[in-house]
Amino acid sequence: MALELRQQLKLAQQLVMTPQLQQAIKLLQLSRLELLETVQQELLDNPFLEESAGDDPATAEQPESRQDAAEEGVYDKELARDADWEDYLGEFASTPRLAQSRESESAEEISPLEARYAAKPTLEGHLLWQLRLSTLSERQKEIGEAIIGNLSSSGYLQATLEEIAALTRSSPEEVQTVLQRVQLFDPVGVAARDARECLLVQLKNLHYDRDPVLLELVQSHLEDLEAKRYKPLLRKFKLDMEELKEYLEIIQSLDPLPGASFGGGEPTFVSPDVFVYKMGDEFVILLNEDGLPQLQLSSLSRMDMDAASEKEKEYCTEKMRSASWLIKSLYQRQRTLYKVMESIVRHQQAFFEDGVTKLAPLILKDIADDIGMHESTVSRITTNKYVATPHGIFELKFFFNSGLALDDGSHVGSESVKALIKKFIAEEDAKAPLSDERIGEMLKEHLKVNIARRTVAKYRTALDIPSSSKRKEHF
């Protein structure tokens, strides 16, 4: 058999995540307090970045003018190479009306202190939220709830497929199908049964599963890698040390404890990112920018660098690019938050008028299609963000919920059903608590829809409300 060498040209498109774009995406999902810390740290680290003096709109540079100033500098050709943020976010029809700090201060005073407490997101709550918005059937969602209810604090599944099958009156094959879907929820790799499975799920999600060497290293040689027994691996896979290091970097970038970053539900103080007020017949949206510095490029960006060394020029170029990108990213973050909140208000008009019982079904795709963004962008910008409404403070993800079809063809949000259940139980006779069956009848009278007793029980359990017999015993 003859051997020969060939050269081939291959043209392919590939999305390259530059450090600047990674930073911009990270800014989207930061909470307000985390954003303040990040900006303050950048002000300390970057000499080309400074806080603009005063709050006078006439003197404060807008993001576009700051970008223009950067492009007029010595290194305009270098700065022009930055990735275009608009390609990532998409085009917008209008510029958002950003709130002034004094408006945010007066707005925040309206919300009482006790109304700004919220529970830290728990792993179980985060997964159940995704489960309810998934395309799984009701039967599969019941299995998914059983899986999520049997996770450790680190995110590992603590029950066997057979145990969950017996619990949900299903087959192990059905449980396995749902388990594979849950493992792809955020954080990816959750509900794995051991570290190998957790890392393999993450590799598959990142499309690294096409490399047999990488899969074999994770599947069979994690202990060797941990003990740094590299020589046998180099011989077995015919690798050199540089190639093995590349594999190690990929494996070390994975998260073997996907649930460890979530809290236990203890309360935390919340400072709203957005305020929504009703003025006349319209709702007004104000972004809370209290304490967030107004950034601009410093005077160093306009100094003559002809006498500087190549290393100094390279340093200045990088810092100018970083400062310029941060200013633009912050502006676009606020712009994105405004557009998403504006769309939520349009979709949930009845909620803002009448409260939780009027919350409509809503999914991420509805908002993404409305404002021309990708669903992942909407997901990131609604993470760890809170809005103060006429009916209290809510996390933005609260407005996304599944729906129940009514007899007239319309839909009602699951959160609205939960709110009604909570209201009925709060008003019940403590000596004769309402049964789930009776609550189902009351829901039918109010919503004109048949809701099964076990569905009522599921919503009641999600609200941490005990059964009628337990409530009677407690009384």
LINPEDA-V764519 format. One record per helix or strand of 2 or more residues. SS is the DSSP state (a for helix, b for strand). FROM is the first residue (numbers start at 0). LEN is the number of residues. Records with the same first field share a line. If there is no record, write none. Layout:
SS = FROM-LEN, FROM-LEN
This chain:
a = 18-11, 31-14, 62-9, 75-4, 84-5, 100-10, 112-4, 122-10, 137-11, 160-8, 171-11, 194-11, 211-9, 221-5, 229-8, 240-12, 298-4, 309-38, 348-6, 355-3, 363-8, 374-7, 395-4, 413-13, 435-12, 452-10, 467-7
b = 48-3, 116-3, 266-3, 273-6, 281-6, 294-3, 385-4, 391-4, 402-3, 410-3
